Amino acid sequence: MKQPFTKVFYTSQQHITLLKSRGLVITDERKAADYLYNIGYFRLSAYFYPLLKLPKEQHQYKSGATFIQALDMYRFDRKLRLLLFNEIEKIEIAIRSCMTNAASEYFNDLFWITNPAYFYNMQNFQYTQDTIDAELKKSKEDFILHFQSAYTDSYPPAWMIAEILPLGMLCRIYTNLKDNVIKKRIAQHFGLQVPVFSSWIVILAGLRNMCCHHCRTWNRELAVITTEPRRTQFGWINSSRTDKRRMYYRICMIRYFLFTVSPGNTFEDKLKALLAAYPNIDTRAMGFPVGWENEDIWK
């Protein structure tokens, strides 16, 4: 049953008093107050949570739990998001390029993305068309403004439109394509089957947004479960040992895409260096299985 929100505002010092009363060790209150003010208690509370005793509803911290431990989890999570976002950017750009180039060549139509003849669900097509119209209307990109001022066509070519659409919208366009041949061609470029490729784009788009919006990432249990590949072109993992809702599975998806997108990447080295820099991070909470370094995808 709903009830009024009755919590009151706390200053940083009041939060410190509260945390200490619950058993959290804070050795430098001045620094802790600065962190609480500049990061925010609400954001940091997600990193205090793993330090609570069971049952956690009692809000009592484990013996020896410290503010620094929570801060280290926050720092690790921040660096993990930056690492993942950097790699997702490469993958996203490759997906945009592959989709627009492959389909433009296959259909022999530079404007295929706005042509209803290539799509089977008109309701979905209209939704993507409305999104394209809205994005074009508000776009201040030089290449869009130049096209609109220089040409009489109703829409720019597919590769221009793809640059101003969210990754999730590109996935919707891809899955709505009528011709399975071009869908397979695009998916196979990344060593995947069509249903897996569609699923993985959605997952990556969600993870990208989490990274962009500074959301807690490292130990989150994610709602969307991805489609498992039946066969793979590159090394993969033993999925029976992996929780698909945890971050490790998504990290492996990124690793898999990079085999095509950036074969000489240093993602593995950067990941291992980050984990080594924060040895107290519980990788089990991220879904890392014992001996993960020996799985085929990391060889």
N, C-alpha and C positions, 0 to 999 in steps of 0.2 A: 504494500500500500504506500502511495506517495506521501511525502511529508515535506514541510518547509525546510529549506537549507539554513541551518542555524549556526554554522561555523563562523568564527570571527577572524578578523585580520590579525596575524602575528608578525611582529618585527623579526629580523634575523636573530637578535639576541633572545627573544622569547622562544624561537624555534630551537636554539641551542639549549636553553634550559629544559625544554620539553624532551629533546633527544637524550640529554644526559640523565634525566629522570627515568628514562626507559632503559638505561644501561649502556648507551653508546659512548665510547671513549672519545673525547675531544681534547687534545692536548694543547692546541693553539686556537683559542676562541676568537681572536681577532681575525686570523686568516679564514677560519670557518665562517665567520660572519660575512666576510667579503665574498666568499664563494656562494653563500646562500643568497646574498643580495644580487650578485651578477648572473648567477645561473638560475636561481629560484628554487625554493624549497619543493615546489610541486614537481619540477623536472627531476630534481635529485632524489625525491622520495622513491622513484622506481629503482634506484641503486641502493637505497637503504633496505628495501624490502627483502633481498636475499639474506641479509644479516639477522633477520628476526628469528626468534625461537618459534617452535611449533607449540601450540597453535598460533599462527601469526596474528590472529584477530586480537590477541592480548597485547600486541605492540610492545613486546619485551625483547631486547636484543641478546644475542648469544654472548656468552662469556668471552671477553677479549675483542668483541666487534668494535671497529674504530671508524671514525669519520673518514680517515685516509683510505681505508679499504673501499668505501663507497665511492670516494672520489676517483680512485684508480679504476673502478668499473666504469665510471662515467668517461674517463679519459680513453680507456680502451675502446669503449663503444663508439666514441667520436672518431677515433682513428680508423676503426673498422669501417664505419660508414664512408669515410673519405676514400679508403682503399677500394671498397666495393663500387662506389659511385664512379670512380676513375675508370674501372674496368667495364662497368655497364655502359658508360658513355661510348666506348669503342664498339661495343656490341650493338647498341642502339643505332649508331651511325651506319654500321654495316648492314643492319636489317633494312633501314630506310633505302640505302643505295641498292641493295640486292633486289628488293621488291619492285622499286620503280624501274630499274634498268631491265630486269628480267621480263616484267610484264609489258613494258613499252616495246621491247623487241618482239616478244611472242605475239602480241596483238597487232603489232605494227601500227600503234596508235599512241601518240604522245599524250593524249588527253583521256586515256582509259579510266582513270580514277574517278572521273565525273560522268562516265558513260553508262547508263543503266543496262545496256545490252550485255555487259560482262558480269552481272550480278544476279543471283537467283531470288533473293528475298528483297522485295521492293520496300518494305517497311524499314528494314535495316539500311537499305541504300538511302532512303529519304532522310533517315537520322544522320548518317554520315554526311550527306549532302548539306543538310542544315548546319552541321558543325563546320564544314568547309566554308559555307557562306559567311558564317559568323566570324571565323578566323580571318578570312580575307578582308572582311569589312573593318576589323580592328587592327589589322597588321600594319606596322610601320616599317617592315623590312624593305630595304632599298630595292631588292630584286622584285618584290611584289609591286611596289609603287611604280617601278620602271615598266614592268609588263603592262600594268593597267593604263599607263599613259602612252605607251608606244604601240600597242596591238589592239585589234578589234575583237579578238576572241573573248568569249564569255568567261573562260577560265584559263589560268596558266597551265602549263604541262604538269604531268604527274609529279616529277621530281621537285618542282617548286612547291606544290601543295604539300607534299610529304614533309617538307622542312618545317612547316608551321603547324603540323598536327601532333597531338600527343601520341606517344607510343601505343597506348591502349586503343586509340582510334584506328591506328594502322592495323592492329590485330583484328579489329572488327571488319575492316575493309578486306583484309586477307581471307578471313574465314567465310566471308560472303561471296567470294569469287565463284563463279559458276563452273569454270573449267578446272578440273582436277589435275590436268597435266601441268599447268603453270604453278599450281599450289605445290605439287610434288617437286617440281624443279627448284622452287625457292627453298623449300624445307630441306631437300637433299644437299643443297649448297652448304648447309650447316651440319650435315650428317645426321639428320633427324627425319622422322615420319611426320606427315601433315598434322595429325592430332597432337603429337608431342610438341611440335614447333609452335602451334597455336597456343597451347597451354603454357609453354615456357615464356612466350612473349608477355602473356598476362601476368605471370609471376614476376618477371623482371620489371615490368612497368610498375607493379605495386612496390617492389623493393626499391626501385629508383625513387619513387615518391617518398618512401620512408626515409631514405637517405637525405633527400632534398629538404624535408621538413624536420630534420633533426630528431626523429623519433627513436626511442629505445629500440635497438635492433638485436644486440648480441644474443640474448637468452630468450627472445620472444617466441611463443608458440603461435604460429601463424594459421589463420583459418583456412586459407585456400591450399588444397593438396593438388600437386601437379600430376599430370599424366606421365606414367613411367614408360620409357622407351623399351620396345620389344627387342630391338637390336640396335647396335651403335657402331658408328664408323671408327670412333676413337675409344680409348680406354674409358671404362665407367666404374661404378661402385657396386658393392653388394648391397642392394636396397633392403634386403631382409634385416640388415644390421643398422638401418638408418631410419630415423623418424622424419618423414617427408615434411612435417610441419615445423621443423627446426632449421636453424640457419645453415648448418653444414650442408644440407641437401642443396640449398640455393647457391652456396659457395661452389659446390661441385658443378652445378649448371653453368655458372659463370666460367669456370675452368674449362668445361666442355666447349662452350661457344668460342673461347679464345684459341682453341686448336685451329679453327678456321680463320677467325678474325685477326689474330695476332700470334702467329706460330712461335715467334721468338720472345714471347712475353716473359716477364719476371714475377708474375702474380704469385706463384708458389713461394718464391724466395721472400717476397714482401709479407705474405701471410705468416710464414714460419718465423720471420723476424719479429712481427707484431706479437705473436703468441709467446715468443721467447722473452720479449720485453715486459710482459705481464704474466709471469709464471703462476700467480695466484688465481688467475681467471679459471673458472670451472668450465672447461671445454665440453664436459658432458651435458651441461645446460644448453649448449649450442648444438647438440646432437652429434658431436664428433665421436665416432666409435673408437675403441682401443685399437691401436695400430693403424690408424687411418692413413698414415704416410705411405703404407705399403699397398694401398689399393691401386688398381690398375690406372686410375685417372691421374695419379700423382707420379707415375713411373715415367 
